[in-house]
Amino acid sequence: MYYNTTKSTSQDHQILQFFKANPRQLASPSQLLGLVFSNTVPVTSVRRSFADLTAAAKLVKTDQQMVGPHHRPEYLWRLALEGNNE
């Protein structure tokens, strides 16, 4: 799989900055697609960033869900706690 690493890194950074600015906020990829990117990037790119940030222990996928834009359940993420490898 190919990532445009400059664009990927920028998206990861923007998503992480959103969570750092809102440390108690739970959010889904589709929510941040609108809030952070104004729907200007593919939701798959946002999902990739969530997966990468989760693998890097910067975000945590919760067991909570919301109804997504296509009336399907979508998981919510939160900022990982500092110094805690959850």
C-alpha positions as CSV (number, residue, x, y, z in Angstrom):
1,M,0.0,0.0,0.0
2,Y,1.3,3.4,-0.9
3,Y,1.0,6.5,1.3
4,N,1.9,10.0,0.2
5,T,4.0,10.3,3.4
6,T,4.0,14.1,3.4
7,K,0.2,14.3,3.1
8,S,-0.2,11.4,5.6
9,T,2.0,13.0,8.1
10,S,0.1,16.3,7.8
11,Q,-3.2,14.6,8.3
12,D,-1.9,12.6,11.3
13,H,-0.6,15.9,12.8
14,Q,-3.9,17.7,12.2
15,I,-5.9,14.9,13.8
16,L,-3.6,14.6,16.8
17,Q,-3.7,18.4,17.3
18,F,-7.5,18.2,17.3
19,F,-7.4,15.6,20.1
20,K,-4.7,17.5,22.1
21,A,-6.8,20.7,21.9
22,N,-9.9,18.6,23.0
23,P,-8.4,16.0,25.3
24,R,-11.7,14.8,26.7
25,Q,-13.4,14.6,23.3
26,L,-14.5,11.3,21.8
27,A,-14.6,11.4,18.0
28,S,-15.1,9.2,15.0
29,P,-13.2,9.4,11.6
30,S,-16.3,10.8,9.9
31,Q,-16.7,13.5,12.5
32,L,-13.1,14.7,12.1
33,L,-13.5,14.5,8.3
34,G,-16.0,17.4,8.7
35,L,-14.5,19.2,11.7
36,V,-10.8,19.1,10.7
37,F,-10.8,18.7,7.0
38,S,-14.1,20.3,5.9
39,N,-14.8,17.1,3.9
40,T,-11.9,17.9,1.5
41,V,-10.1,14.5,1.9
42,P,-11.4,11.0,1.5
43,V,-12.7,9.4,4.7
44,T,-10.4,6.5,4.0
45,S,-7.4,8.8,4.5
46,V,-8.8,9.9,7.9
47,R,-9.4,6.3,8.9
48,R,-5.8,5.5,7.9
49,S,-4.6,8.3,10.2
50,F,-6.7,7.0,13.0
51,A,-5.2,3.5,12.5
52,D,-1.7,4.8,12.4
53,L,-2.1,7.0,15.4
54,T,-3.7,4.1,17.3
55,A,-0.7,1.9,16.3
56,A,1.6,4.6,17.6
57,A,-0.3,4.7,20.9
58,K,-1.3,8.3,20.4
59,L,-5.0,7.5,20.1
60,V,-7.2,4.9,21.8
61,K,-10.1,3.2,20.1
62,T,-12.9,3.0,22.6
63,D,-15.7,0.5,22.8
64,Q,-18.2,3.3,22.3
65,Q,-20.0,3.8,19.0
66,M,-22.2,6.4,17.3
67,V,-24.4,6.2,14.2
68,G,-22.3,7.3,11.3
69,P,-23.2,9.2,8.1
70,H,-24.5,6.0,6.4
71,H,-26.6,4.9,9.4
72,R,-24.0,2.4,10.4
73,P,-22.2,2.1,13.8
74,E,-18.9,3.9,13.9
75,Y,-16.3,3.6,16.7
76,L,-15.1,6.6,18.7
77,W,-11.5,7.4,19.6
78,R,-9.9,9.5,22.3
79,L,-6.4,10.8,23.0
80,A,-4.1,8.3,24.7
81,L,-3.1,9.2,28.2
82,E,0.4,10.5,28.5
83,G,2.9,7.9,29.7
84,N,0.4,5.1,29.5
85,N,0.7,2.4,26.9
86,E,-3.0,1.4,26.8
